[in-house]
Amino acid sequence: MLKSLLSYFCAAVLFTACSQKSSAPDHTNAAKGGKHFGTAVTANNAVPYDKVMAKMANADSLNMKVTGKVMEVCQKKGCWMTLVSDKPGYPEMRVTFKDYAFFMPKDLSGKRVVVDGFARVETTSVDMLRHFAEDAKKSPQEIAAITEPKREVSFEAAGVLILD
């Protein structure tokens, strides 16, 4: 009798576990054929990247949605990317992902995206800049040439929408 009850209990647990919705990121269409990673993101009210610095004139960090073009993606895991403006003269902005919870496709360079999260003005250390350069598969000479910390805008995204 006890074996029968235990068998039914195990079967019920297995059935319940298998019928649970997966917690894997949903990469289905989020808007106009776009795919999203992390939390769901829409393009509504997204600020073009070239407007970010003006919005941050009086703040060290701001919660916002930003749209831009992906310049580079970490080639080890897809654990960061850089965004650039369509307008010349703006530096790239490094985007990391909240709680290291999701990664970007490594072939995302050149695509337009919307990132939703926090923009921050911070100083990136030489060690971290060199780490990013290694992840981007830069040459040893390029890595060795990094000798100064860099004050820059970085972004921690809770979600990313790929527009094209």
N, C-alpha and C positions, 0 to 999 in steps of 0.2 A: 504494500500500500504506500509506504513512504517513498519507494523508488518511483512509483507511478506519479505521485504528487510532485516529486523533484523533477521528473521528466517533463510534466506539464508546465511547471514553473520555468524551466530552462527554455522550453519551446516558446512560451509567452514572451520571455525577455528577448529572445532572439528575433521573434516576429516584430516586437515593438522597436527594437534597435534598427532593424532593417527598413522599417517603414518611416523612420524619422527623416525629416528633410535634411539634406546635406548642409553642413556649415561651410562648405567650400565657397570661395568667392563666386558671385554670379557675374559672368561675363557676357550676358545676353544683351540684346539691343536696349539701350537706355533712352536714346533720343535720336531720331533721324538716322538709324542704322549704326549708331555709335556703340562701342563696348565700354563697360565700366569695370573698375577694379576698386576694391574697398567698399566704402559706403556709396550708395546710389547718388549720382551727381547729374544735374541738368545744367544746361548752358545759360539758363535765365540769370540775369544780373551779373554775369561774369565780366570782370574788368580786363581790358587788354593789358598785357604785360608792361607796355610802355607807360601806363598810368599808375603803376604800383608805387614808385618812389614818391610821386606827388601825394598819393593817399597816405603814405607813411611819414610825411614831413614832420609831424608832431607826435609820432608814436614809435616805440621800439618793436611792437608786434601788433598785428591786426588779423582778425578772422575775416577771410574773404575768399571769393572765387576768382581765379585768374585764368585767362586764356592766352596761349602762346604756342610757339612751334618748338618741338623737341629737337634739340641740337645733338645731344649725346645721351646714351644710356649705359649704365654699368654693364660691362661685358662678362662679369663673373656670375651675377645672379639677377641683374635687373633691379637692384636694391636702391638705386637713385637714378635721376635723370637731370638734365639741364634744359631750361627753357630760354628762348630768345624772343625778342620782339621782331615784328615785321619791319619796324623802322630801324635804320642804322644808328649806331652810337650808344646803344644800351648794352650793359654787360649781361652775361648769362646769369640765370638764377638757378641755383641747385635746389632740387626737390627731393626730399626723402619721404618715407611713408610711415605714418603713425604706427607705433608699436611694432614696426618691422613686420606688419601683418600681411602685406601683399607685395608683389614684385611686378615690374613692367616687362613686356616682351622686349628682348634685346634688339629687335629690328625696328624699333619705333622711331628712330631718327627721321626727321623730315615731316612727321605727322603733326597735326594740330590737336591740342588737348585742352581740357578744362580741368584745373586742379582746385579742390575745395579743402581749405584748412587754414593754417596760420602762417602768415609771412612774418619774418623776423629780420632785423638788422643785427648782425653779429660779426665777430672776428673769428675767422677760421684759421687754426694753427697750421704751421708748416708741416707737422706730422700728418695732420688730417688731409691737407692739400696733396701731400705726396701719396697718401693712401688712395685718394680719389684718382690720382694720375695712374697709379698701378692698376686699379680696377678698370680704368679706361684703356689699358694696355699701351700706355705711353712708353717711349724709349727711355733707357736708363739716363741718357743725357738730359732729356726733358724733365725727368723726375729730379735729378741732381740740381737743375737750374732753379728749382723752387726753394727760395731762401728767406722769403718774407711772409708773415701772416697776411691775410687778406680780409679787409672789411667789406662785407657783401650782404645782399639780401638772400636769405635762404627761406625755404618753404617746407612745412611739414603737412603733407596731404593726408586727409582721412579718406579721400576718394578721388578717382581720376576717371574722366570721360574722354575716350578717344573719339574725336570728331570725324576724322577721315583716315 
